[in-house]
Structures are given as structure tokens and as C-alpha cells.
Amino acid sequence: MNRLKRLIIAAILLSPSALALTLDEGRQQGRVGETLSGYIAPRAEDKETQALVEKINQGRRAEYQRIARENRLTTDGVASIAGQKLVERALPGEYVRGINGRWFKKGE
């Protein structure tokens, strides 16, 4: 029984969802950063980072569309407003892409 419990725990810990990169981890590791467009962008080119970017941006896009419909705005307009706020709220040490398209660490 003890061995079975260990195998189950190992399977859970090694499942793809358990190993998936979170947005906070991606930010802290400098693998992703916020942009003024309202979407995150990859700073690393590995599959895990790319999957995170796709997942987060897909969710954001859906939410921006919902807000735009409810308020008779464009999706791009909502995304732009959100992007400005997300860049402003980024924590020190996290990367953001400036208006010039260059990455910089907040607080530097």
C-alpha cells in the first residue's frame, strides 16, 4: 500500500498539468513579460513558455471580447487599456515591453 501511494503521488507530481509553468513563475523567471498590447509576450523560446503565452493570451482575448461587447467598445481598445494597467502593475524585477518595443525590468 505504501508503494502504491508513492506511485500515485509521483504520477500526480509528474503529470503535465503539475509541471506546467504558471504566469507568476514565467514572470519571476523572466520568461514572459507584459506588453502595452494587453497580452504577454515570450522572452524565452521553449515549448513550455510558448504554451503558457498561448493559454494566457487566449483567456485574455476572450475576456477582452466580453468586456468590449458589454461596453460597446472594440476588443483592441479594451486590450490597450488593460495593457497599460498591466505594465504599470508589473512588480519590480519583472519584464515589460516599452513603447519602443524594447524589454526592460521594472524598477530599474
N, C-alpha and C positions, 0 to 999 in steps of 0.2 A: 504494500500500500504506500509506503514511504517513497519508493521509487516511482510509482505511478504519479504521485503528487508532484515530484520533481520534474517528471517529463511534461506534465500538464503546464506547470509554471514556465518551463523552458519554452514550450510551444507558444504560450501567450507572449512571453517576452521577445521571442524571435519572429512573431507574426509581422507582416508588412505594416500594419497599422501601428504597432508598437514601435517600430523602427522609423516611422515617418517623421520627417523634420517638421517641427512646428514653426509658426510665424515668429514667435518670440525667439526661438533658437536661431532661426535664419537671420534675424536682425542682429542678435547678440554676436553671432559668429561672422557678421559682415558678408553673408552670402546673398542677402537681398537688401534692398533699400526702398524707401518711399520716393515717389515722384510727384511732381505737380499735376500730373495727369489723373491722379486718383488711384493709380494702380501701382503695385510693387513691381520692381524690375530685378532681374537676377544680376548679381555681381560675380557669381561663380557659374560654371557651365556644366556642372554634373547633373545627372538624371534626377537625383533627389531634390535639388534646388529647383530645377525646371518643373518638376511635378508640383512642388509647393506653389510656385508662381502661378501656374495654370489653375490650380484649385482655388487659391485666394482670389485671383482676379476674376474668375468665373463667378464666385459668390458676390464679389463687389459689383460686378456688372449687373447681375440680377437685382441687387438691392438698389443700385442707382436707377435702373429702369423703373422699378416700382415707385421710388420717390418721385421720379420725373413724371410718371403718369398721374400720380395723385396730386401733383402741384402744377401740372401743365407747363413743365419745363422740358428742356432737352436732356437726354442722358449725358451728353458731353458736358453740359453746363453743371449738372449735379456732380459729375465726376471731378470737374475742375475745382469746384468749391470744396469738395471732400479732400482733394489732393493738397490744397493749400493748408487745410486744417491738419491733415496727417503729417505733412512736412513740419509744420510748426510744433506739433506734439511729439515728434520723434525725440527719444531720450538722448542725453549726452553719450557719445560714442557710437551711436547708430548712424548708418549712412543715409544720406538723402541726395537726390539729384537736383542740382540748382537750375535756375532758368537758363544758364549757359550750357546745360547738358552734362556738366561735369559732376562727378561724385565728390562729396566731402562728408567728413564726420561731424555730426552735430557737437557743438561745444568746443570746436577747435577754431 
